[in-house]
Amino acid sequence: MCYLNKEDMNLKIIKTNDGSDTLYNKELDETYHSLHGSVTESKHVYIKAGLDSVVINKKNKTLNILEVGLGTGLNLLLTLKYARKNNIKIRYHAIEPFPLDNTILKKLDFNNKLEGFDKKVYEKIHHPKNLEPIELSKNISFTKSITRLEQISFEREKYDLVFFDAFAPSKQPDIWSKENFSLIKDAMKKSGVIVTYSSSGKLKKILKELNFEIETLAGPKGKKEMTRAIK
């Protein structure tokens, strides 16, 4: 466990059970990823249940992905690896109203769990001035919005896939509102997919009211269920 400097006193780095790092937010009493394994969880929820399922039906097309909650950037790092391995093109848009400080990012260790981890690319992802689209690799262009979800004017029917990776509904209920999911739905293409680690009853009720097709899937290690929904 690694405590950070005074400016970051609400965060500390924790080694999860698969050997990869995550952050613990003391103010929210919440971790950024599962303590059973941050990389293990992200692969299961966002790559296997999300990206993998969409790519099967979108061969030879450029995918548009929206992530709500960039956090440490782990989901994007795994997406980069997937895109390179499978030679697919992705436009990735991440929303993060509270970006992490460089002091924290330098201490996070994903290198031991992410083959081909590129420190320079990681620095590009989190650079505070990278607000315009940038090329992270020949496969992925990346746009970052440092603002709240509800403050964004989305293009209609743009996204093939949404990674919803905000803090838990019990910790930050406002972001899991029906209004926000309605905004996201309008921004998704027909048959677009949204995946999240949460399987809360409130979430499913909202998705049902918005006429999503809801799938309750087996969760990653330590979590019984997760949610995938199709527009």
C-alpha positions in Angstrom: 0.0 0.0 0.0 1.4 3.4 -1.0 0.3 6.7 0.5 0.7 9.7 -1.7 1.8 13.2 -0.9 -0.3 15.8 1.0 -2.0 17.2 -2.1 -3.4 13.7 -2.9 -4.2 12.7 0.7 -7.6 11.3 -0.3 -6.0 8.7 -2.5 -3.7 5.8 -1.8 -2.4 3.0 -4.1 -3.3 -0.6 -3.3 -2.0 -3.7 -4.9 -4.9 -5.9 -6.0 -4.9 -9.7 -6.0 -3.8 -10.1 -9.6 -0.7 -8.0 -9.0 -2.0 -4.8 -10.7 -2.5 -1.5 -8.9 -5.7 0.4 -8.1 -6.5 3.5 -6.2 -8.5 3.9 -3.0 -10.5 7.1 -2.5 -10.8 7.7 1.3 -13.4 10.4 0.9 -15.8 8.0 -0.9 -14.5 4.9 0.8 -14.3 3.3 -2.7 -11.6 1.7 -4.9 -11.3 2.5 -8.6 -11.2 -1.2 -9.4 -11.9 -4.5 -7.8 -9.5 -5.6 -5.1 -9.7 -9.1 -6.6 -7.8 -7.7 -9.6 -8.0 -4.4 -11.4 -6.8 -5.8 -14.8 -8.8 -9.0 -14.3 -12.0 -7.0 -13.7 -11.5 -4.6 -16.6 -10.7 -7.4 -19.0 -13.9 -9.3 -18.0 -16.3 -6.4 -18.0 -15.1 -4.0 -20.7 -13.1 -6.2 -23.1 -14.6 -9.6 -23.0 -18.3 -8.6 -22.4 -18.0 -5.3 -24.2 -15.4 -4.8 -27.0 -15.1 -8.5 -27.9 -18.9 -8.8 -28.4 -19.2 -5.7 -30.5 -16.2 -6.4 -32.8 -17.7 -9.8 -33.8 -20.6 -7.8 -35.4 -18.6 -4.8 -36.7 -15.8 -6.4 -38.6 -13.7 -4.1 -40.9 -15.4 -1.0 -39.4 -14.0 1.8 -37.3 -15.6 1.6 -33.8 -16.6 4.6 -31.7 -16.3 4.0 -28.0 -17.4 6.3 -25.2 -16.0 5.8 -21.7 -17.7 7.4 -18.7 -15.0 7.6 -16.0 -11.5 7.5 -17.5 -9.9 7.2 -14.0 -6.5 5.5 -14.2 -6.9 4.9 -17.9 -6.8 1.1 -17.5 -9.8 0.4 -19.8 -8.1 2.4 -22.5 -4.8 0.7 -22.1 -6.5 -2.7 -22.5 -8.4 -1.4 -25.5 -5.1 -0.3 -27.1 -3.7 -3.7 -26.6 -6.8 -5.3 -28.1 -6.9 -3.0 -31.1 -3.3 -3.7 -31.9 -3.6 -7.5 -31.6 -6.8 -7.6 -33.7 -5.9 -4.8 -36.1 -9.0 -2.8 -35.7 -9.6 1.0 -35.8 -11.1 2.8 -32.8 -12.1 6.3 -32.0 -12.2 6.5 -28.2 -13.8 9.4 -26.3 -13.3 9.4 -22.5 -15.1 11.7 -20.0 -13.3 12.5 -16.7 -14.3 15.5 -14.7 -11.6 14.9 -12.1 -8.4 13.8 -13.8 -5.7 12.3 -11.7 -2.6 14.2 -10.8 0.7 13.3 -12.4 2.2 12.5 -9.0 -0.3 9.6 -8.6 0.0 8.4 -12.2 3.8 8.0 -12.0 3.4 5.6 -9.0 0.7 3.4 -10.5 2.1 0.0 -11.7 0.4 -1.6 -14.6 3.6 -2.6 -16.4 3.8 -6.1 -14.7 0.3 -7.0 -15.9 0.1 -5.3 -19.3 2.3 -6.7 -22.0 3.6 -4.0 -24.3 2.8 -1.2 -21.8 4.1 2.1 -23.3 4.8 4.8 -20.7 4.9 7.6 -23.3 1.4 6.6 -24.5 0.2 6.5 -20.9 1.6 10.0 -20.4 -0.2 11.2 -23.6 -3.5 9.8 -22.3 -3.3 11.8 -19.0 -1.6 14.9 -20.2 -3.8 17.8 -19.0 -3.6 19.7 -22.3 -4.6 16.8 -24.5 -8.2 17.9 -25.1 -8.2 17.7 -28.9 -8.2 14.3 -30.7 -4.8 12.7 -30.7 -3.4 9.5 -32.2 -2.3 7.1 -29.5 -1.3 4.5 -32.1 -2.1 3.6 -35.7 -5.2 1.9 -34.4 -6.7 4.4 -31.9 -7.5 8.1 -31.9 -8.3 9.5 -28.5 -10.4 12.5 -27.2 -10.7 13.5 -23.6 -13.4 15.7 -22.1 -12.6 17.1 -18.6 -16.1 17.9 -17.7 -19.3 16.2 -16.4 -21.3 13.9 -18.6 -24.5 16.1 -18.4 -22.5 19.1 -19.7 -21.5 17.5 -23.0 -23.5 18.0 -26.3 -23.2 14.6 -27.8 -23.5 13.8 -31.5 -26.6 11.6 -32.0 -26.2 7.9 -32.8 -22.4 8.0 -32.8 -21.2 5.3 -30.4 -21.0 1.6 -31.0 -20.0 0.9 -27.4 -20.1 2.6 -24.0 -17.9 1.7 -21.0 -19.8 3.0 -18.0 -17.1 2.9 -15.3 -18.1 5.6 -12.8 -17.9 5.1 -9.0 -20.7 2.9 -7.6 -24.3 4.1 -7.6 -24.3 4.0 -3.8 -21.3 6.4 -3.8 -22.2 8.8 -6.6 -25.9 8.3 -7.4 -26.2 11.5 -9.5 -24.1 10.2 -12.3 -26.3 7.0 -12.6 -29.5 9.1 -13.2 -32.1 8.3 -15.8 -31.3 11.7 -17.4 -27.7 10.7 -18.0 -28.5 7.3 -19.4 -31.0 9.0 -21.7 -28.3 11.3 -23.0 -26.1 8.3 -23.6 -28.8 6.3 -25.3 -29.4 9.2 -27.8 -25.6 9.2 -28.5 -25.5 5.5 -29.2 -26.0 3.9 -32.6 -28.9 1.5 -33.1 -27.9 -1.9 -31.6 -25.1 -0.1 -29.6 -23.9 -1.7 -26.5 -23.3 -0.4 -23.0 -21.4 -2.4 -20.4 -20.8 -1.8 -16.7 -19.7 -3.7 -13.6 -22.8 -2.6 -11.7 -25.9 -4.9 -11.6 -27.9 -2.7 -9.2 -31.7 -2.9 -9.3 -31.9 0.9 -9.8 -29.7 0.7 -12.8 -31.7 -2.1 -14.4 -35.0 -0.2 -13.7 -33.6 2.9 -15.5 -32.4 0.9 -18.5 -35.7 -0.9 -18.7 -37.6 2.4 -18.7 -35.4 3.6 -21.5 -36.2 0.5 -23.5 -32.8 -1.1 -23.5 -32.5 -4.8 -23.9 -30.9 -5.9 -20.6 -28.5 -8.8 -20.1 -27.3 -9.8 -16.7 -24.0 -11.6 -17.1 -21.6 -13.4 -14.8 -19.4 -10.8 -13.1 -15.6 -10.9 -12.7 -14.0 -12.7 -9.7 -15.5 -11.5 -6.5 -18.7 -10.2 -8.1 -21.7 -12.3 -8.9 -23.2 -10.2 -11.8 -22.5 -7.4 -14.2 -24.8 -5.6 -16.8 -24.8 -5.4 -20.6 -27.5 -3.5 -22.3 -28.3 -3.1 -26.0 -30.1 -0.1 -27.6 
